[in-house]
Structures are given as structure tokens and as C-alpha cells.
Amino acid sequence: MTVAKPKRFTINEYHRLIELGFLTETDRIELIRGELISMTAKGTPHTVCASILCRQLDRLLGDRAVIRGQDPITLPNQSEPEPDVVIARGTDEDYLAHHPYPEDTLLVIEISDKTLDYDQTTKLSLYAEAGISNYWIVNLQERQLECYSQPYQNIQGKFGYLNKQILLSNQVIPIPRFEDTLLNLNRIFPQGPISEA
């Protein structure tokens, strides 16, 4: 008996699908461990938070880093996710030939409301496996920031982070690799009620 298996794509095959027009920006697809994954539609609190966060980080870091909003990063595990925010080293022009690799990536941030479980499991494991040293989840449900650091692999071969820190929306946090720069969390959480829209 033959069992049907899903077709897994390499990063090069994925890029070829884009070049040939099989996938477009309107498809909202990302490559996760060789599989094409449909991205969840963003509600207004998510969109507002992403906009505010990018603006704050750009204001705080200026030309010391590249702030990318919902743009791909290329990982060695046949993945090209599109995190909500990435802080990468260098300048924007450094990424004309390729998206940032893990060694270029200083911080990955996912903004979570409906995708919280996915971001705390699948995405967390994905980034840890790739060696992303700092991963944050802006948890809109609880109005808190989850900060993960020190990726590791356990004896069963699963990837995760050794350290997890929770910060509340009224606290400040140093930006990884820019410890002299503090991000005031009450500026990044949208004010007012969070709806499911």
C-alpha cells in the first residue's frame, strides 16, 4: 500500500515558484520546514501593534540596525518565515542579494493574538533550531511580552529556548545587542479594547 506524502520544497524551489508567478504576495504563504503554510489574516490590533513597534524600533535604533516588517528571513531548515518584525545587522542594501540569514538576525518578533499557540510552539522551535538567539512574542491576549533566549536542543532532539522572561505592558526592556537602548512596552501595545476583528 502506497501512502501519499506531501511535497516538500527547498528554498530554491520555493523561490522558483515565486519567480514563475505561481506564488504572489497576495497568496500570503510562507515556507516552514519545506511546507507551504498559509498565513493567518491579521486583525486590526495586530496591524496597529506591528506599525507602532516598527516605528518605535526605527526611532530608537536609527541607522545602527535594519528594521524589517513582515519580510522574509532565510533559515537553514528549508524555511523562509515572514516574522512580524526583525532587527538585522547592517544596512537595507546588504539584503539586495538575499534575505537575512540567522547570523544576520539579532531579534525576531512575532505579534500574537489568534496565532499565539502556533508562535509559542512551531515558530519557537523553528527559530531555536535555526540558532536565532533572541525571539520575542508580543502577546496581545495577555498584554505582555514573552522574551526567549539561548536556543538549545534537548536529548529527544526537540528545539527550544533555555530562558523565558515575561514582561508586562508597563515595563521597559533593553533591546538585545543594544542594551543601552530601552523599549518602553506601554508604547507598543494598542490602547483600547482588543477585538477579534
Secondary structure, 3 states (H helix, E strand, C coil): CCCCCCCCCCHHHHHHHHHCCCCCHHHCEEEECCEEEECCCCCHHHHHHHHHHHHHHHHHHHHHCEEEECCCCCECCCEECCCCEEEECCCHHHHCCCCCCHHHEEEEEEEECCCHHHHHHHHHHHHHHCCCCEEEEEECCCCEEEEEEEEEECCCCCEEEEEEEEEECCCEEEECCEEEEEEEHHHCCCCCCCCCC
